[in-house]
Amino acid sequence: MSNIKMTVSGFERPSSLAPLKNVASMMALVERLRSRGAHMPGFGVVYGFSGYGKTYSAIYAQNDTLGPRVEVGDSWTKKTLMRAILKELGEREPKGTVADLAERIIMRLAAPDHPPLFVDEADRLVDKGMIELVREIQEASAVPVILIGEEKLPQKLMQVERVHNRVLEWVAAQPCDIEDTRKLATTFVPQLALSDALLEAMRHATEGRARRIVVNLDRIAEFARTQGLSELDIPDFTIGFYTGTPPVRLRRAA
């Protein structure tokens, strides 16, 4: 199983994102699916813009439940997908046709109280015509399946009625608020005292995207190290926030 480890200016820390709201929403969805009645649909969907922390939340839930998790690649085929799931389930070198592999997956996932299957980058399942295969696995095994994808994932799933009708709950990932931002700072730069004004300015500049907040915490930590600072407010941080916008090339004078 995966463990998140991130490095911020030399501080390698295990993920401690449980208090973040998107992680809490993911865990609530997991519990809802695991405790559903036998007649209830078995899919949950988590969707939102890039950088909102959906993958962090999925890995936290994976580690908590010990469920298998795959991240669908752009080059994947149905067979690649089946092999990846079986490897997560413990088979070292899965072989066989797609139908053979799917049958083995169903047998394993159908074990009583098996933890959920997490499928990240699930948009690609729809784009590549593989979502029906995942529906078949879910229905035959009755295991909870959580699809994680970008903001337009619900609209894509609406085009596949047999899957759309089997979604028990939809969860929209949210941008970080100031409380989440403070928790990220406490996790990744505990050696620094950052003012609420600085954190709010960073949150606003990054549109609340957790990934960019972590990148900026790295910038702040490096800046504080070079300046010999342990406390920072807005006037102290003079190099600006990273927003993801590439710099504009300056035109040379003729």
C-alpha positions as CSV (number, residue, x, y, z in Angstrom):
1,M,0.0,0.0,0.0
2,S,1.1,3.6,-0.6
3,N,2.3,6.0,2.0
4,I,2.6,9.7,1.2
5,K,5.8,11.3,2.1
6,M,6.6,14.9,1.1
7,T,9.7,16.9,1.6
8,V,9.6,20.6,2.4
9,S,13.0,22.1,2.6
10,G,14.6,19.0,4.0
11,F,11.8,18.1,6.3
12,E,10.5,14.7,5.3
13,R,7.1,14.1,6.9
14,P,4.5,11.4,6.6
15,S,1.1,12.7,5.4
16,S,-1.0,14.0,8.2
17,L,-4.0,15.2,6.2
18,A,-6.7,13.5,8.1
19,P,-8.1,16.8,9.6
20,L,-8.5,18.4,6.2
21,K,-12.1,18.7,5.1
22,N,-11.7,16.8,1.8
23,V,-10.1,13.9,3.7
24,A,-12.9,13.9,6.2
25,S,-15.4,13.9,3.3
26,M,-13.6,11.0,1.6
27,M,-13.7,8.9,4.9
28,A,-17.4,9.7,5.3
29,L,-18.1,8.4,1.8
30,V,-16.1,5.3,2.5
31,E,-18.2,4.6,5.6
32,R,-21.4,5.3,3.8
33,L,-20.6,2.8,1.1
34,R,-19.4,0.1,3.5
35,S,-22.5,0.4,5.6
36,R,-25.0,0.5,2.8
37,G,-27.8,-2.0,2.5
38,A,-27.5,-5.0,0.2
39,H,-30.0,-3.4,-2.3
40,M,-28.2,-0.1,-2.5
41,P,-25.8,1.1,-5.3
42,G,-22.1,0.5,-4.7
43,F,-20.3,3.4,-6.4
44,G,-19.2,6.6,-4.8
45,V,-17.7,9.5,-6.8
46,V,-15.2,12.2,-5.7
47,Y,-14.6,14.9,-8.2
48,G,-13.1,18.4,-8.3
49,F,-10.4,20.6,-9.8
50,S,-6.8,19.6,-10.0
51,G,-4.8,20.3,-6.9
52,Y,-7.7,20.1,-4.4
53,G,-6.1,17.1,-2.7
54,K,-8.3,14.3,-4.1
55,T,-5.4,11.9,-4.5
56,Y,-4.1,12.7,-1.0
57,S,-7.5,11.9,0.4
58,A,-7.7,8.7,-1.6
59,I,-4.3,7.5,-0.3
60,Y,-5.2,8.4,3.2
61,A,-8.5,6.3,2.9
62,Q,-6.5,3.5,1.2
63,N,-4.1,3.4,4.1
64,D,-6.9,3.5,6.6
65,T,-9.0,0.7,5.0
66,L,-6.2,-1.3,3.4
67,G,-8.2,-1.3,0.2
68,P,-6.6,-1.5,-3.3
69,R,-6.0,1.7,-5.2
70,V,-5.1,2.2,-8.9
71,E,-4.4,5.4,-10.8
72,V,-5.4,4.9,-14.4
73,G,-2.7,5.8,-16.9
74,D,-3.3,7.5,-20.2
75,S,-1.9,4.6,-22.1
76,W,-3.8,1.9,-20.3
77,T,-5.9,-0.8,-21.9
78,K,-8.5,-3.0,-20.3
79,K,-5.9,-5.6,-19.7
80,T,-3.5,-3.1,-18.1
81,L,-6.3,-2.1,-15.8
82,M,-7.1,-5.6,-14.8
83,R,-3.5,-6.5,-14.2
84,A,-3.0,-3.3,-12.1
85,I,-5.9,-4.2,-9.8
86,L,-4.7,-7.8,-9.4
87,K,-1.2,-6.6,-8.5
88,E,-2.8,-4.4,-5.8
89,L,-4.7,-7.5,-4.6
90,G,-1.4,-9.5,-4.3
91,E,-0.8,-11.2,-7.6
92,R,2.8,-10.6,-8.7
93,E,2.5,-11.2,-12.4
94,P,-1.1,-11.6,-13.5
95,K,-1.6,-13.4,-16.8
96,G,-4.7,-14.4,-18.8
97,T,-7.3,-12.8,-21.0
98,V,-9.3,-9.8,-19.8
99,A,-12.2,-12.1,-18.9
100,D,-9.9,-14.4,-16.9
101,L,-8.4,-11.5,-15.0
102,A,-11.7,-9.9,-14.3
103,E,-13.0,-13.2,-12.9
104,R,-10.1,-13.4,-10.5
105,I,-10.6,-9.8,-9.4
106,I,-14.3,-10.5,-8.7
107,M,-13.5,-13.6,-6.7
108,R,-11.0,-11.7,-4.6
109,L,-13.1,-8.6,-4.0
110,A,-16.2,-10.7,-3.2
111,A,-14.6,-11.8,0.1
112,P,-16.8,-10.8,3.1
113,D,-16.1,-7.2,4.3
114,H,-13.5,-6.6,1.6
115,P,-12.3,-3.0,1.7
116,P,-13.2,-0.6,-1.1
117,L,-11.5,-0.4,-4.5
118,F,-10.2,3.1,-5.2
119,V,-9.9,4.2,-8.8
120,D,-8.1,7.5,-9.4
121,E,-8.1,9.3,-12.7
122,A,-11.4,7.7,-13.4
123,D,-12.2,10.1,-16.2
124,R,-9.9,8.0,-18.3
125,L,-12.1,4.9,-17.7
126,V,-15.0,6.8,-19.4
127,D,-12.8,8.3,-22.2
128,K,-11.4,4.9,-23.0
129,G,-14.6,2.9,-22.8
130,M,-13.5,0.9,-19.8
131,I,-16.0,2.1,-17.2
132,E,-18.5,-0.8,-18.0
133,L,-15.8,-3.3,-17.0
134,V,-15.5,-1.6,-13.6
135,R,-19.3,-1.7,-13.3
136,E,-19.2,-5.4,-14.0
137,I,-16.6,-6.0,-11.3
138,Q,-18.5,-3.9,-8.8
139,E,-21.9,-5.6,-9.4
140,A,-20.5,-9.1,-9.4
141,S,-18.4,-8.6,-6.2
142,A,-20.6,-6.1,-4.4
143,V,-17.4,-4.4,-3.2
144,P,-17.6,-0.6,-2.8
145,V,-15.9,1.3,-5.6
146,I,-14.8,4.9,-5.3
147,L,-14.2,6.7,-8.5
148,I,-11.9,9.8,-8.2
149,G,-11.6,12.3,-11.0
150,E,-11.7,15.9,-12.3
151,E,-14.5,18.4,-12.2
152,K,-16.3,17.1,-15.3
153,L,-16.4,13.4,-14.2
154,P,-20.1,13.6,-13.2
155,Q,-21.0,14.9,-16.6
156,K,-19.0,12.1,-18.3
157,L,-20.7,9.5,-16.1
158,M,-24.1,10.8,-17.0
159,Q,-23.4,9.6,-20.5
160,V,-23.1,6.0,-19.3
161,E,-26.5,5.4,-17.8
162,R,-25.8,1.9,-16.3
163,V,-23.0,3.4,-14.3
164,H,-24.6,6.7,-13.5
165,N,-27.6,4.9,-12.0
166,R,-25.4,3.0,-9.7
167,V,-23.8,5.9,-7.9
168,L,-24.8,6.1,-4.3
169,E,-23.3,9.4,-3.4
170,W,-21.4,12.3,-5.1
171,V,-18.8,14.2,-3.2
172,A,-17.4,17.5,-4.6
173,A,-13.9,18.2,-3.4
174,Q,-13.6,21.7,-2.0
175,P,-10.7,24.3,-2.1
176,C,-8.8,24.7,1.2
177,D,-10.2,27.3,3.6
178,I,-8.0,29.2,6.1
179,E,-8.4,26.3,8.6
180,D,-7.1,23.8,6.1
181,T,-4.3,26.1,5.1
182,R,-3.2,26.5,8.8
183,K,-3.3,22.7,9.2
184,L,-1.1,22.2,6.1
185,A,1.4,24.8,7.5
186,T,1.4,23.0,10.9
187,T,2.1,19.7,9.1
188,F,4.8,20.8,6.6
189,V,6.5,23.7,8.3
190,P,6.0,23.3,12.0
191,Q,9.3,25.1,12.7
192,L,7.8,28.4,11.4
193,A,5.2,30.8,12.9
194,L,3.2,32.1,10.0
195,S,0.6,34.9,10.5
196,D,-3.0,34.3,9.5
197,A,-2.7,37.2,7.1
198,L,0.1,35.5,5.3
199,L,-1.7,32.2,5.2
200,E,-4.9,33.9,3.8
201,A,-2.9,35.7,1.2
202,M,-1.3,32.4,0.1
203,R,-4.6,30.6,0.1
204,H,-6.2,33.3,-2.1
205,A,-3.2,33.4,-4.5
206,T,-3.4,29.6,-5.0
207,E,-7.2,29.5,-5.2
208,G,-7.2,27.1,-2.3
209,R,-5.4,24.3,-4.2
210,A,-3.7,22.1,-1.6
211,R,-0.9,21.1,-4.0
212,R,0.1,24.8,-4.6
213,I,-0.2,25.6,-1.0
214,V,2.3,22.9,-0.2
215,V,4.6,24.3,-3.0
216,N,4.4,27.8,-1.4
217,L,5.1,26.4,2.0
218,D,8.3,25.1,0.5
219,R,9.1,28.5,-0.9
220,I,8.4,30.1,2.5
221,A,10.5,27.6,4.3
222,E,13.5,28.2,2.0
223,F,13.1,31.9,2.2
224,A,12.9,31.8,6.0
225,R,16.1,29.7,6.1
226,T,18.1,32.1,3.9
227,Q,16.8,35.1,5.9
228,G,17.3,33.5,9.3
229,L,13.6,33.9,10.2
230,S,11.3,31.8,12.3
231,E,8.3,34.1,12.1
232,L,6.8,35.6,9.0
233,D,4.0,38.0,8.2
234,I,3.1,39.5,4.8
235,P,5.7,42.3,4.8
236,D,8.4,39.8,5.6
237,F,7.8,37.5,2.5
238,T,9.1,39.6,-0.4
239,I,9.5,37.0,-3.2
240,G,5.8,36.4,-3.9
241,F,3.7,33.3,-4.1
242,Y,3.8,30.6,-6.8
243,T,0.4,30.6,-8.6
244,G,1.2,28.2,-11.5
245,T,1.0,31.1,-14.0
246,P,4.2,31.1,-16.2
247,P,6.1,34.3,-16.4
248,V,5.5,36.7,-19.3
249,R,8.5,36.9,-21.6
250,L,9.7,40.5,-21.8
251,R,10.2,41.9,-25.3
252,R,13.6,43.2,-26.1
253,A,13.9,46.8,-27.2
254,A,14.5,47.1,-30.9
